[in-house]
């Protein structure tokens, strides 16, 4: 079997004997209706839990639209034209609208990146800015003690609209919804307080209702106030397959339910070798983002097995504290011990990688220097084929293989327990 996997802006291929391939976790077939911009327009016309956006906003009000940064596949450029038309239909002036890129703990954008993300029309007609974690307004504190410090341009707007794409998130349950606010336009201290809950058992992919971290995110968004969301679910080609709009919770839940029909995959048993790709650019820009595919793959590999993690990581490790923790740790176990002593944002992903290494080897196919990869407790390979050949040599030529071409989106589960 010849399998193609996303890698940066291109692809890599690997050949695996047919008899060894247990499953290739492609998206489930779902009925296809409208897609792309047409589906966005449908969602705006049929909001869930709220009136139409044009009935919510009023002339003279300032509008903050919060959207994803360049590390996310959210197609803001497709969403913005119909969203702007909906606002203009209510009499809102372009001068009163600001598109805010939610950086979370990521780097700022260049002007060229902002234009690419926003699309030419939005970049030309309205103000486009990065969220500023150094200029925030304290709006309260959640019941779990997380400060709700929101970037000023969002906090002081009359209306807030959150954009995002919905996919599985390894400790927030799902992306999208209130995540545009927390961590999107919050301070590092606030994000750290929220993300410290990731060590709790219920903070896991696919769980919303009993997830303390997700509940904290949504409480923070309620303290901030969000008037409307517009979220999308993307297919394997990063095209809009479904859009949901309206209430921050009700619309988000509808989007999550649709995602489950598409990307939740039941498997009979764990495999000896799991080959997983983040799906290519922009989701594999760095190891900090590529880790998300690894965290989904851990649910599919047996103890003592091998995860072949495929991601360009052309921008390096991607986050300063993550890099410091990964490069300074004497052993993987030391990272787990450290996160239990002192939770640090950035360090949390280092610990997440270490937790996988407790049960399986990680073979990393990337553009990172081999010596750097080895210092991170992973084995470097230039191609997926050489990585697979090495894994088959280690575990045996008859080793079972499971392939996840869209690892950041796909959630494999052996049984119904969502956090097992």
Buried (B, 14 or more C-beta within 10 A) or exposed (E): EEBEBBBBEEBBEBEBEEEBBBBBBBBEEBEEEBBBBEBBBBBBEEBBBBEBBBEBBEEEBBBBBBBBBBBBBBBBBBBBBBBBEBBBEBEBBBEBBBBBBBBBBBBBBEEEBBBBBBBEEBBEBBBBBBBBBEEBBEBBBBEBEBBBBBBBBBBEBBBBBBBBBBBBBBBBBBBBBBBBBBBBBBBBBBBBBBBBBBBBEBBBBBBBEBBBBBBBBBBBBBBBBBBBBBBBBBBBEBEBBBBBBBBBBBBBBBBBEBBBBBBBBEBEEBBBBBBBBBBBBBBBBBBBBBBBBBBBBBBBBBEEBBBBBBBBBBBBBBBEBBBBBBEEBEEBEBBBEBBEEEBBBBBBBBBBBBBBBEBBBBBBBBBBEEEBBEEBBBBBBEBBBBBBBBBBEBBEEEBBBBBBBBBBBBBBBEEEEBBE
